[in-house]
Amino acid sequence: MALEIQKVFNNESNVWDISLAGDVDIVSSVELKENVNVLLDKEEKGLHINCEELMYIDSTGLGVLISLLKRVKKNGNDIELTNAQPNISKLLKITGLDKIFIMK
Amino acid sequence: MNDKISLSIPTKSEYVSVARLTSSVIANNMGFDIEDIEDIKVAVGEACNNAVLHTENYEHTFDLSFFAETQKLIIEVKDNGRGFSLDHYKEPDLEHPKEHGLGIFIMKSLMDDLEIESQVGEGTSIRMIKYLK
């Protein structure tokens, strides 16, 4: 499945609200990185990523999330991942990334 | 049961999803549960990512084989890319994550057995096994 990215700036919480649907893999991770970097170019804020419809992620996707985290942390911000499916949560746990991102 | 399914796949990233889907169908047919099927999909994806990322020529192909046996699924991924030095592989420091280097660690964590042979200039061969519970 391809990747759909919905994004909107949340003025109340002062973060980018992003929803991912589909797969983040060797193909779509490139698109994800470009898309989110464009958002951060507009506003260097944190990211809240709703993963409810994220069905698959691999090391290429995790690498993109790590690179985005490094960027947002430079500005004192964080990345929050919410509603992750069991398979996604498992991968985040195995890689220790559940301690690096804010999991909700 | 002793069935072999072989694919020859172009070393292009858009075909990695073909490998993942094939692996999930085979694993499902063998009776693996949902969690194991997801593990296999990710591990196969990682191995194929490796073949694509290490290729020297996008006109090349890599070989993906599934050996469906009664108690286990064996998966082999062989490429003729530039290979890498296993001596230089270090387990990732999970407290200081980097953008690259998680692929082998993930394969090792999700599969029951993993063997990798690779030499610079000679391609890479990955063999992994998942046992039916």
gemmi code that builds the backbone of each chain (N, CA, C; Angstrom):
import gemmi

chains = {
    "A": [
        ("MET", (0.859, -1.198, 0.000), (0.000, 0.000, 0.000), (0.883, 1.231, 0.000)),
        ("ALA", (0.506, 2.268, -0.716), (1.291, 3.507, -0.761), (1.091, 4.260, 0.552)),
        ("LEU", (1.561, 5.481, 0.583), (1.465, 6.254, 1.806), (0.642, 7.507, 1.561)),
        ("GLU", (-0.301, 7.760, 2.473), (-1.021, 9.037, 2.444), (-0.637, 9.838, 3.668)),
        ("ILE", (-0.333, 11.095, 3.445), (0.090, 11.948, 4.559), (-0.881, 13.109, 4.666)),
        ("GLN", (-1.520, 13.230, 5.825), (-2.357, 14.419, 6.044), (-1.637, 15.308, 7.039)),
        ("LYS", (-1.638, 16.607, 6.775), (-0.893, 17.478, 7.681), (-1.632, 18.793, 7.875)),
        ("VAL", (-1.617, 19.246, 9.108), (-2.220, 20.542, 9.407), (-1.505, 21.124, 10.625)),
        ("PHE", (-1.311, 22.428, 10.629), (-0.674, 23.041, 11.784), (-1.720, 23.310, 12.847)),
        ("ASN", (-1.461, 22.810, 14.043), (-2.389, 22.967, 15.151), (-2.002, 24.204, 15.960)),
        ("ASN", (-2.804, 25.261, 15.790), (-2.452, 26.535, 16.438), (-2.584, 26.492, 17.955)),
        ("GLU", (-3.483, 25.604, 18.410), (-3.684, 25.491, 19.866), (-2.485, 24.869, 20.544)),
        ("SER", (-2.074, 23.721, 19.997), (-0.953, 23.023, 20.643), (0.394, 23.391, 20.019)),
        ("ASN", (0.344, 24.235, 18.973), (1.570, 24.741, 18.355), (2.483, 23.630, 17.813)),
        ("VAL", (1.828, 22.628, 17.232), (2.589, 21.530, 16.620), (1.979, 21.208, 15.253)),
        ("TRP", (2.745, 20.445, 14.484), (2.212, 19.927, 13.237), (1.477, 18.623, 13.544)),
        ("ASP", (0.194, 18.567, 13.228), (-0.583, 17.334, 13.351), (-0.478, 16.591, 12.023)),
        ("ILE", (0.091, 15.387, 12.111), (0.282, 14.608, 10.885), (-0.400, 13.263, 11.063)),
        ("SER", (-1.118, 12.813, 10.030), (-1.694, 11.462, 10.046), (-1.092, 10.678, 8.900)),
        ("LEU", (-0.648, 9.478, 9.218), (-0.080, 8.604, 8.191), (-1.015, 7.440, 7.933)),
        ("ALA", (-1.227, 7.125, 6.662), (-2.049, 5.965, 6.310), (-1.300, 5.150, 5.262)),
        ("GLY", (-1.112, 3.868, 5.547), (-0.440, 2.993, 4.575), (0.910, 2.533, 5.076)),
        ("ASP", (1.863, 2.448, 4.179), (3.177, 1.885, 4.493), (4.273, 2.938, 4.370)),
        ("VAL", (5.189, 2.946, 5.338), (6.397, 3.763, 5.188), (7.545, 2.791, 4.941)),
        ("ASP", (8.012, 2.755, 3.701), (9.068, 1.794, 3.351), (10.130, 2.482, 2.507)),
        ("ILE", (10.947, 1.701, 1.818), (12.095, 2.246, 1.076), (11.648, 3.249, 0.003)),
        ("VAL", (10.408, 3.102, -0.481), (9.910, 4.039, -1.497), (9.268, 5.260, -0.832)),
        ("SER", (8.305, 5.008, 0.040), (7.511, 6.123, 0.584), (8.222, 6.906, 1.675)),
        ("SER", (9.268, 6.337, 2.268), (9.979, 7.068, 3.326), (10.613, 8.337, 2.768)),
        ("VAL", (10.994, 8.297, 1.500), (11.598, 9.469, 0.848), (10.581, 10.609, 0.796)),
        ("GLU", (9.371, 10.249, 0.393), (8.272, 11.218, 0.296), (7.933, 11.780, 1.673)),
        ("LEU", (7.936, 10.910, 2.678), (7.626, 11.346, 4.036), (8.653, 12.369, 4.506)),
        ("LYS", (9.918, 12.059, 4.279), (10.994, 12.957, 4.722), (10.872, 14.322, 4.038)),
        ("GLU", (10.651, 14.297, 2.725), (10.547, 15.562, 1.978), (9.358, 16.378, 2.457)),
        ("ASN", (8.214, 15.696, 2.582), (6.979, 16.372, 3.002), (7.133, 17.051, 4.348)),
        ("VAL", (7.665, 16.317, 5.318), (7.728, 16.866, 6.670), (8.809, 17.937, 6.774)),
        ("ASN", (9.896, 17.777, 6.051), (10.922, 18.827, 6.068), (10.384, 20.139, 5.494)),
        ("VAL", (9.512, 20.045, 4.504), (8.880, 21.255, 3.950), (8.030, 21.932, 5.034)),
        ("LEU", (7.297, 21.137, 5.812), (6.487, 21.699, 6.903), (7.389, 22.406, 7.916)),
        ("LEU", (8.480, 21.729, 8.266), (9.381, 22.283, 9.282), (10.090, 23.538, 8.760)),
        ("ASP", (10.267, 23.612, 7.441), (10.830, 24.843, 6.851), (9.890, 26.013, 7.105)),
        ("LYS", (8.574, 25.723, 7.126), (7.579, 26.784, 7.366), (7.519, 27.133, 8.847)),
        ("GLU", (7.465, 26.091, 9.682), (7.365, 26.293, 11.133), (8.185, 25.217, 11.822)),
        ("GLU", (9.236, 25.631, 12.497), (10.094, 24.644, 13.193), (9.459, 24.296, 14.533)),
        ("LYS", (8.447, 23.429, 14.485), (7.732, 23.034, 15.697), (7.791, 21.523, 15.840)),
        ("GLY", (7.140, 21.027, 16.902), (7.103, 19.586, 17.115), (6.108, 18.906, 16.181)),
        ("LEU", (6.138, 17.589, 16.223), (5.240, 16.810, 15.374), (4.392, 15.880, 16.234)),
        ("HIS", (3.102, 15.853, 15.956), (2.247, 14.819, 16.537), (1.826, 13.938, 15.380)),
        ("ILE", (2.289, 12.698, 15.389), (2.006, 11.817, 14.259), (1.012, 10.756, 14.685)),
        ("ASN", (-0.159, 10.792, 14.086), (-1.195, 9.786, 14.351), (-0.910, 8.576, 13.471)),
        ("CYS", (-0.626, 7.455, 14.144), (-0.218, 6.247, 13.413), (-1.341, 5.213, 13.311)),
        ("GLU", (-2.571, 5.648, 13.577), (-3.666, 4.671, 13.615), (-3.800, 3.893, 12.311)),
        ("GLU", (-3.588, 4.568, 11.192), (-3.736, 3.880, 9.909), (-2.386, 3.553, 9.258)),
        ("LEU", (-1.338, 3.620, 10.063), (-0.017, 3.217, 9.576), (0.075, 1.712, 9.702)),
        ("MET", (0.211, 1.029, 8.583), (0.123, -0.433, 8.576), (1.489, -1.111, 8.576)),
        ("TYR", (2.512, -0.373, 8.155), (3.833, -0.999, 8.018), (4.895, 0.078, 8.090)),
        ("ILE", (5.977, -0.230, 8.776), (7.148, 0.640, 8.734), (8.378, -0.249, 8.857)),
        ("ASP", (9.462, 0.146, 8.194), (10.697, -0.634, 8.328), (11.847, 0.297, 8.675)),
        ("SER", (13.079, -0.203, 8.561), (14.215, 0.599, 9.021), (14.380, 1.877, 8.211)),
        ("THR", (13.950, 1.865, 6.949), (14.070, 3.098, 6.164), (13.112, 4.159, 6.726)),
        ("GLY", (11.918, 3.725, 7.103), (10.943, 4.636, 7.713), (11.392, 5.104, 9.078)),
        ("LEU", (11.904, 4.178, 9.875), (12.391, 4.538, 11.210), (13.550, 5.517, 11.087)),
        ("GLY", (14.388, 5.318, 10.080), (15.514, 6.238, 9.844), (15.037, 7.648, 9.561)),
        ("VAL", (13.964, 7.758, 8.799), (13.400, 9.083, 8.510), (12.871, 9.719, 9.794)),
        ("LEU", (12.165, 8.928, 10.595), (11.635, 9.468, 11.863), (12.784, 9.942, 12.754)),
        ("ILE", (13.863, 9.185, 12.785), (15.023, 9.575, 13.597), (15.615, 10.885, 13.076)),
        ("SER", (15.709, 11.013, 11.759), (16.292, 12.244, 11.195), (15.383, 13.445, 11.487)),
        ("LEU", (14.070, 13.211, 11.442), (13.133, 14.308, 11.757), (13.218, 14.662, 13.238)),
        ("LEU", (13.410, 13.650, 14.073), (13.524, 13.907, 15.506), (14.756, 14.758, 15.802)),
        ("LYS", (15.836, 14.437, 15.126), (17.064, 15.221, 15.329), (16.819, 16.682, 14.963)),
        ("ARG", (16.075, 16.900, 13.895), (15.802, 18.283, 13.478), (14.922, 19.001, 14.495)),
        ("VAL", (13.839, 18.345, 14.933), (12.928, 19.055, 15.841), (13.572, 19.275, 17.212)),
        ("LYS", (14.432, 18.350, 17.601), (15.081, 18.494, 18.918), (16.024, 19.697, 18.938)),
        ("LYS", (16.592, 20.030, 17.783), (17.488, 21.198, 17.711), (16.746, 22.466, 18.106)),
        ("ASN", (15.412, 22.440, 17.935), (14.590, 23.603, 18.294), (13.822, 23.374, 19.582)),
        ("GLY", (14.253, 22.406, 20.333), (13.647, 22.142, 21.641), (12.301, 21.457, 21.566)),
        ("ASN", (12.025, 20.803, 20.445), (10.724, 20.156, 20.279), (10.853, 18.638, 20.245)),
        ("ASP", (9.690, 17.962, 20.175), (9.664, 16.502, 20.202), (8.760, 15.940, 19.117)),
        ("ILE", (8.799, 14.618, 19.006), (7.844, 13.929, 18.127), (7.012, 13.002, 18.995)),
        ("GLU", (5.706, 13.127, 18.850), (4.788, 12.257, 19.573), (4.170, 11.288, 18.552)),
        ("LEU", (4.162, 10.013, 18.899), (3.533, 9.011, 18.032), (2.313, 8.475, 18.768)),
        ("THR", (1.167, 8.534, 18.117), (-0.053, 8.083, 18.802), (-0.740, 6.956, 18.034)),
        ("ASN", (-1.498, 6.137, 18.797), (-2.367, 5.103, 18.223), (-1.651, 4.095, 17.328)),
        ("ALA", (-0.426, 3.752, 17.697), (0.316, 2.808, 16.848), (-0.319, 1.418, 16.915)),
        ("GLN", (-0.395, 0.754, 15.775), (-0.899, -0.621, 15.710), (0.110, -1.554, 16.398)),
        ("PRO", (-0.328, -2.756, 16.806), (0.566, -3.668, 17.531), (1.881, -3.964, 16.809)),
        ("ASN", (1.821, -4.154, 15.480), (3.063, -4.491, 14.767), (4.036, -3.311, 14.768)),
        ("ILE", (3.499, -2.105, 14.698), (4.342, -0.898, 14.703), (4.938, -0.705, 16.101)),
        ("SER", (4.083, -0.873, 17.121), (4.556, -0.728, 18.508), (5.674, -1.710, 18.794)),
        ("LYS", (5.504, -2.919, 18.276), (6.503, -3.976, 18.525), (7.856, -3.555, 17.956)),
        ("LEU", (7.846, -3.021, 16.754), (9.093, -2.618, 16.106), (9.731, -1.444, 16.853)),
        ("LEU", (8.908, -0.524, 17.310), (9.431, 0.616, 18.058), (10.046, 0.143, 19.368)),
        ("LYS", (9.439, -0.867, 19.963), (9.954, -1.396, 21.231), (11.279, -2.142, 21.016)),
        ("ILE", (11.308, -2.993, 19.995), (12.524, -3.776, 19.714), (13.715, -2.861, 19.482)),
        ("THR", (13.477, -1.755, 18.782), (14.571, -0.854, 18.421), (14.851, 0.183, 19.500)),
        ("GLY", (14.059, 0.145, 20.580), (14.265, 1.114, 21.652), (13.721, 2.495, 21.319)),
        ("LEU", (13.088, 2.614, 20.164), (12.605, 3.936, 19.761), (11.364, 4.358, 20.547)),
        ("ASP", (10.747, 3.407, 21.246), (9.596, 3.774, 22.084), (10.047, 4.634, 23.270)),
        ("LYS", (11.341, 4.660, 23.512), (11.852, 5.509, 24.593), (12.370, 6.844, 24.055)),
        ("ILE", (12.526, 6.911, 22.762), (13.086, 8.118, 22.142), (11.959, 9.039, 21.665)),
        ("PHE", (10.892, 8.435, 21.196), (9.720, 9.223, 20.809), (8.742, 9.221, 21.974)),
        ("ILE", (7.840, 10.197, 21.983), (6.799, 10.205, 23.011), (5.662, 9.340, 22.488)),
        ("MET", (5.387, 8.260, 23.207), (4.373, 7.311, 22.728), (3.071, 7.556, 23.475)),
        ("LYS", (1.991, 7.655, 22.723), (0.683, 7.812, 23.393), (-0.338, 6.868, 22.785)),
    ],
    "B": [
        ("MET", (6.001, -31.488, 3.999), (5.946, -30.433, 2.971), (7.358, -29.943, 2.678)),
        ("ASN", (7.634, -29.679, 1.465), (8.950, -29.188, 1.073), (8.839, -28.470, -0.259)),
        ("ASP", (8.366, -27.246, -0.205), (8.144, -26.494, -1.447), (9.108, -25.334, -1.562)),
        ("LYS", (9.608, -25.113, -2.775), (10.490, -23.960, -3.000), (9.798, -22.973, -3.930)),
        ("ILE", (9.803, -21.718, -3.504), (9.256, -20.647, -4.352), (10.397, -19.674, -4.626)),
        ("SER", (10.696, -19.452, -5.885), (11.818, -18.570, -6.234), (11.375, -17.383, -7.052)),
        ("LEU", (11.932, -16.231, -6.689), (11.660, -15.010, -7.458), (12.985, -14.371, -7.853)),
        ("SER", (13.003, -13.802, -9.042), (14.161, -13.015, -9.451), (13.643, -11.589, -9.589)),
        ("ILE", (14.160, -10.690, -8.766), (13.545, -9.369, -8.649), (14.537, -8.274, -9.057)),
        ("PRO", (14.119, -7.317, -9.870), (15.022, -6.210, -10.210), (15.438, -5.460, -8.947)),
        ("THR", (16.676, -5.035, -8.904), (17.154, -4.308, -7.723), (16.668, -2.862, -7.785)),
        ("LYS", (15.365, -2.729, -7.732), (14.723, -1.407, -7.723), (13.770, -1.363, -6.545)),
        ("SER", (13.746, -0.243, -5.864), (12.989, -0.167, -4.611), (11.499, -0.434, -4.797)),
        ("GLU", (10.954, -0.111, -5.948), (9.509, -0.306, -6.133), (9.096, -1.776, -6.128)),
        ("TYR", (10.055, -2.695, -6.217), (9.706, -4.114, -6.205), (9.825, -4.764, -4.823)),
        ("VAL", (10.324, -4.019, -3.858), (10.452, -4.616, -2.520), (9.077, -4.987, -1.971)),
        ("SER", (8.068, -4.199, -2.305), (6.716, -4.503, -1.817), (6.193, -5.812, -2.413)),
        ("VAL", (6.641, -6.158, -3.607), (6.265, -7.444, -4.215), (6.783, -8.574, -3.337)),
        ("ALA", (8.030, -8.443, -2.909), (8.640, -9.465, -2.049), (7.889, -9.566, -0.725)),
        ("ARG", (7.534, -8.440, -0.145), (6.819, -8.442, 1.144), (5.464, -9.121, 1.011)),
        ("LEU", (4.731, -8.770, -0.010), (3.399, -9.358, -0.208), (3.500, -10.866, -0.438)),
        ("THR", (4.460, -11.264, -1.257), (4.650, -12.695, -1.516), (4.955, -13.432, -0.224)),
        ("SER", (5.811, -12.853, 0.589), (6.184, -13.520, 1.836), (4.976, -13.651, 2.758)),
        ("SER", (4.111, -12.660, 2.767), (2.961, -12.735, 3.684), (1.953, -13.780, 3.211)),
        ("VAL", (1.810, -13.933, 1.914), (0.889, -14.961, 1.406), (1.430, -16.354, 1.728)),
        ("ILE", (2.713, -16.552, 1.477), (3.321, -17.860, 1.756), (3.230, -18.175, 3.251)),
        ("ALA", (3.552, -17.207, 4.081), (3.515, -17.432, 5.527), (2.092, -17.719, 5.998)),
        ("ASN", (1.146, -17.007, 5.445), (-0.263, -17.232, 5.798), (-0.691, -18.646, 5.395)),
        ("ASN", (-0.334, -19.057, 4.202), (-0.679, -20.401, 3.731), (-0.074, -21.482, 4.623)),
        ("MET", (1.091, -21.194, 5.179), (1.763, -22.189, 6.028), (1.143, -22.271, 7.421)),
        ("GLY", (0.321, -21.278, 7.759), (-0.342, -21.319, 9.062), (0.319, -20.472, 10.142)),
        ("PHE", (1.235, -19.591, 9.754), (1.815, -18.680, 10.744), (0.716, -17.745, 11.245)),
        ("ASP", (0.844, -17.313, 12.525), (-0.155, -16.372, 13.038), (0.164, -14.946, 12.569)),
        ("ILE", (-0.759, -14.037, 12.843), (-0.639, -12.670, 12.315), (0.678, -12.018, 12.723)),
        ("GLU", (1.051, -12.208, 13.973), (2.269, -11.557, 14.460), (3.496, -12.078, 13.701)),
        ("ASP", (3.550, -13.398, 13.520), (4.681, -13.991, 12.794), (4.682, -13.558, 11.333)),
        ("ILE", (3.506, -13.448, 10.739), (3.428, -13.001, 9.343), (3.990, -11.580, 9.228)),
        ("GLU", (3.640, -10.729, 10.165), (4.172, -9.351, 10.141), (5.682, -9.357, 10.329)),
        ("ASP", (6.167, -10.207, 11.235), (7.613, -10.306, 11.459), (8.323, -10.718, 10.175)),
        ("ILE", (7.767, -11.710, 9.506), (8.374, -12.221, 8.274), (8.368, -11.146, 7.205)),
        ("LYS", (7.247, -10.429, 7.083), (7.129, -9.346, 6.088), (8.212, -8.299, 6.300)),
        ("VAL", (8.390, -7.894, 7.542), (9.387, -6.855, 7.827), (10.791, -7.384, 7.547)),
        ("ALA", (11.072, -8.596, 8.005), (12.418, -9.158, 7.816), (12.748, -9.316, 6.331)),
        ("VAL", (11.790, -9.808, 5.563), (12.002, -9.936, 4.115), (12.197, -8.547, 3.501)),
        ("GLY", (11.401, -7.598, 3.935), (11.545, -6.217, 3.456), (12.934, -5.681, 3.737)),
        ("GLU", (13.440, -5.932, 4.934), (14.780, -5.444, 5.294), (15.854, -6.082, 4.420)),
        ("ALA", (15.730, -7.402, 4.207), (16.733, -8.098, 3.391), (16.708, -7.576, 1.959)),
        ("CYS", (15.521, -7.333, 1.441), (15.395, -6.823, 0.071), (15.849, -5.368, -0.030)),
        ("ASN", (15.552, -4.585, 1.004), (16.064, -3.203, 1.046), (17.581, -3.228, 0.909)),
        ("ASN", (18.191, -4.167, 1.644), (19.650, -4.295, 1.619), (20.147, -4.565, 0.204)),
        ("ALA", (19.473, -5.481, -0.501), (19.877, -5.815, -1.872), (19.765, -4.600, -2.785)),
        ("VAL", (18.694, -3.840, -2.634), (18.466, -2.665, -3.480), (19.468, -1.555, -3.151)),
        ("LEU", (19.691, -1.354, -1.870), (20.559, -0.249, -1.453), (22.028, -0.515, -1.775)),
        ("HIS", (22.406, -1.800, -1.858), (23.812, -2.129, -2.116), (24.074, -2.449, -3.574)),
        ("THR", (23.065, -2.256, -4.430), (23.277, -2.616, -5.819), (24.200, -1.616, -6.495)),
        ("GLU", (24.892, -2.121, -7.492), (25.755, -1.202, -8.245), (25.117, -0.853, -9.577)),
        ("ASN", (24.067, -1.592, -9.908), (23.477, -1.419, -11.232), (21.992, -1.721, -11.140)),
        ("TYR", (21.176, -0.743, -11.436), (19.735, -0.937, -11.296), (19.139, -1.833, -12.368)),
        ("GLU", (19.988, -2.304, -13.284), (19.505, -3.290, -14.255), (19.687, -4.713, -13.728)),
        ("HIS", (20.318, -4.819, -12.560), (20.552, -6.148, -12.012), (19.305, -6.690, -11.338)),
        ("THR", (19.416, -7.978, -10.961), (18.346, -8.590, -10.178), (18.943, -9.210, -8.932)),
        ("PHE", (18.081, -9.470, -7.967), (18.509, -10.271, -6.824), (17.553, -11.452, -6.703)),
        ("ASP", (18.004, -12.498, -6.021), (17.211, -13.723, -5.920), (16.586, -13.848, -4.536)),
        ("LEU", (15.321, -14.128, -4.533), (14.575, -14.335, -3.283), (13.956, -15.723, -3.352)),
        ("SER", (14.285, -16.565, -2.378), (13.727, -17.922, -2.364), (13.074, -18.207, -1.027)),
        ("PHE", (11.945, -18.887, -1.114), (11.236, -19.341, 0.084), (11.239, -20.861, 0.081)),
        ("PHE", (11.618, -21.449, 1.210), (11.555, -22.902, 1.362), (10.503, -23.177, 2.425)),
        ("ALA", (9.339, -23.615, 1.974), (8.238, -23.863, 2.903), (8.313, -25.319, 3.350)),
        ("GLU", (8.725, -25.521, 4.609), (8.817, -26.890, 5.143), (7.743, -27.078, 6.196)),
        ("THR", (7.613, -28.277, 6.658), (6.511, -28.604, 7.575), (6.552, -27.750, 8.848)),
        ("GLN", (7.735, -27.599, 9.397), (7.825, -26.887, 10.673), (8.456, -25.503, 10.581)),
        ("LYS", (8.910, -25.125, 9.387), (9.596, -23.828, 9.308), (9.579, -23.249, 7.894)),
        ("LEU", (9.810, -21.949, 7.869), (9.959, -21.235, 6.598), (11.390, -20.698, 6.538)),
        ("ILE", (12.096, -21.097, 5.479), (13.452, -20.587, 5.277), (13.399, -19.595, 4.123)),
        ("ILE", (14.048, -18.459, 4.329), (14.048, -17.427, 3.290), (15.492, -17.060, 2.962)),
        ("GLU", (15.800, -17.045, 1.675), (17.149, -16.659, 1.262), (17.073, -15.480, 0.301)),
        ("VAL", (17.931, -14.502, 0.553), (18.034, -13.355, -0.352), (19.491, -13.260, -0.783)),
        ("LYS", (19.701, -13.350, -2.102), (21.093, -13.288, -2.589), (21.210, -12.198, -3.636)),
        ("ASP", (22.186, -11.342, -3.450), (22.404, -10.313, -4.465), (23.855, -10.297, -4.914)),
        ("ASN", (24.087, -9.653, -6.042), (25.449, -9.511, -6.562), (25.893, -8.065, -6.498)),
        ("GLY", (25.441, -7.389, -5.470), (25.808, -5.982, -5.306), (27.207, -5.823, -4.772)),
        ("ARG", (27.459, -4.643, -4.217), (28.839, -4.380, -3.806), (29.220, -5.028, -2.479)),
        ("GLY", (28.295, -5.658, -1.788), (28.626, -6.329, -0.542), (29.050, -5.344, 0.537)),
        ("PHE", (29.277, -5.878, 1.717), (29.781, -5.023, 2.794), (30.612, -5.887, 3.743)),
        ("SER", (31.395, -5.210, 4.542), (32.283, -5.934, 5.446), (31.556, -6.201, 6.760)),
        ("LEU", (31.310, -7.473, 7.047), (30.611, -7.827, 8.286), (31.447, -7.478, 9.508)),
        ("ASP", (32.765, -7.393, 9.296), (33.644, -7.022, 10.411), (33.310, -5.629, 10.923)),
        ("HIS", (32.764, -4.805, 10.021), (32.471, -3.434, 10.416), (31.065, -3.275, 10.968)),
        ("TYR", (30.322, -4.396, 11.018), (28.964, -4.280, 11.543), (29.005, -4.176, 13.064)),
        ("LYS", (28.333, -3.168, 13.547), (28.228, -3.039, 15.003), (26.754, -2.978, 15.348)),
        ("GLU", (26.374, -3.634, 16.431), (24.986, -3.550, 16.904), (24.678, -2.070, 17.179)),
        ("PRO", (23.489, -1.636, 16.770), (23.191, -0.216, 16.980), (23.090, 0.116, 18.475)),
        ("ASP", (23.507, 1.328, 18.799), (23.356, 1.815, 20.166), (21.940, 2.367, 20.266)),
        ("LEU", (21.052, 1.616, 20.927), (19.637, 1.974, 20.912), (19.336, 3.250, 21.682)),
        ("GLU", (20.311, 3.698, 22.485), (20.057, 4.949, 23.208), (20.481, 6.162, 22.389)),
        ("HIS", (21.221, 5.921, 21.335), (21.638, 7.005, 20.449), (21.376, 6.573, 19.022)),
        ("PRO", (20.103, 6.538, 18.650), (19.771, 5.966, 17.344), (20.325, 6.775, 16.186)),
        ("LYS", (20.739, 6.040, 15.176), (21.206, 6.685, 13.958), (20.192, 6.393, 12.866)),
        ("GLU", (20.330, 7.150, 11.772), (19.357, 6.978, 10.703), (19.542, 5.677, 9.938)),
        ("HIS", (20.730, 5.097, 9.973), (20.979, 3.865, 9.218), (21.489, 2.788, 10.162)),
        ("GLY", (21.402, 1.569, 9.730), (22.017, 0.480, 10.500), (21.063, -0.372, 11.300)),
        ("LEU", (19.768, -0.092, 11.190), (18.820, -0.883, 11.981), (18.371, -2.167, 11.278)),
        ("GLY", (18.613, -2.261, 9.982), (18.063, -3.378, 9.201), (18.465, -4.746, 9.716)),
        ("ILE", (19.768, -4.968, 9.913), (20.242, -6.288, 10.358), (19.727, -6.573, 11.764)),
        ("PHE", (19.747, -5.548, 12.615), (19.280, -5.711, 13.992), (17.814, -6.140, 14.011)),
        ("ILE", (17.011, -5.530, 13.143), (15.581, -5.866, 13.074), (15.389, -7.293, 12.574)),
        ("MET", (16.129, -7.684, 11.543), (16.014, -9.065, 11.032), (16.356, -10.065, 12.134)),
        ("LYS", (17.443, -9.767, 12.851), (17.881, -10.667, 13.930), (16.827, -10.779, 15.010)),
        ("SER", (16.173, -9.669, 15.302), (15.188, -9.641, 16.394), (13.894, -10.351, 16.008)),
        ("LEU", (13.505, -10.264, 14.748), (12.196, -10.789, 14.347), (12.233, -12.250, 13.885)),
        ("MET", (13.376, -12.709, 13.402), (13.452, -14.083, 12.912), (14.109, -14.965, 13.960)),
        ("ASP", (13.886, -16.288, 13.839), (14.447, -17.216, 14.823), (15.909, -17.508, 14.555)),
        ("ASP", (16.299, -17.367, 13.292), (17.675, -17.634, 12.923), (18.077, -16.720, 11.778)),
        ("LEU", (19.291, -16.233, 11.797), (19.750, -15.347, 10.726), (21.218, -15.611, 10.427)),
        ("GLU", (21.519, -15.811, 9.134), (22.927, -15.933, 8.739), (23.172, -14.967, 7.598)),
        ("ILE", (24.251, -14.237, 7.701), (24.594, -13.323, 6.614), (26.013, -13.590, 6.157)),
        ("GLU", (26.170, -13.693, 4.833), (27.517, -13.785, 4.277), (27.672, -12.637, 3.293)),
        ("SER", (28.721, -11.891, 3.464), (28.922, -10.787, 2.536), (30.397, -10.453, 2.452)),
        ("GLN", (30.816, -10.117, 1.258), (32.195, -9.638, 1.118), (32.162, -8.452, 0.168)),
        ("VAL", (32.979, -7.481, 0.453), (33.029, -6.293, -0.406), (33.360, -6.736, -1.827)),
        ("GLY", (32.533, -6.311, -2.764), (32.751, -6.636, -4.168), (32.150, -7.968, -4.605)),
        ("GLU", (31.589, -8.709, -3.642), (31.087, -10.037, -4.001), (29.635, -10.287, -3.640)),
        ("GLY", (28.925, -9.282, -3.307), (27.508, -9.487, -3.030), (27.236, -10.002, -1.623)),
        ("THR", (25.955, -10.220, -1.375), (25.526, -10.594, -0.029), (24.517, -11.718, -0.109)),
        ("SER", (24.585, -12.622, 0.872), (23.630, -13.709, 0.957), (23.055, -13.713, 2.370)),
        ("ILE", (21.735, -13.634, 2.448), (21.063, -13.627, 3.757), (20.149, -14.839, 3.821)),
        ("ARG", (20.245, -15.567, 4.912), (19.391, -16.749, 5.099), (18.725, -16.616, 6.460)),
        ("MET", (17.395, -16.683, 6.477), (16.712, -16.559, 7.760), (15.596, -17.589, 7.883)),
        ("ILE", (15.311, -17.927, 9.131), (14.344, -19.000, 9.404), (13.316, -18.529, 10.432)),
        ("LYS", (12.071, -18.891, 10.189), (11.016, -18.672, 11.183), (10.343, -20.021, 11.404)),
        ("TYR", (10.246, -20.433, 12.663), (9.638, -21.724, 12.987), (8.166, -21.558, 13.298)),
        ("LEU", (7.384, -22.498, 12.847), (5.964, -22.519, 13.190), (5.837, -22.876, 14.653)),
        ("LYS", (4.952, -22.156, 15.357), (4.830, -22.414, 16.798), (4.049, -23.713, 17.027)),
    ],
}
model = gemmi.Model(1)
for chain_id, residues in chains.items():
    chain = gemmi.Chain(chain_id)
    for i, (resn, *xyz) in enumerate(residues, 1):
        res = gemmi.Residue()
        res.name, res.seqid = resn, gemmi.SeqId(i, " ")
        for name, pos in zip(("N", "CA", "C"), xyz):
            atom = gemmi.Atom()
            atom.name, atom.element = name, gemmi.Element(name[0])
            atom.pos, atom.b_iso = gemmi.Position(*pos), 0.0
            res.add_atom(atom)
        chain.add_residue(res)
    model.add_chain(chain)
structure = gemmi.Structure()
structure.add_model(model)
structure.setup_entities()
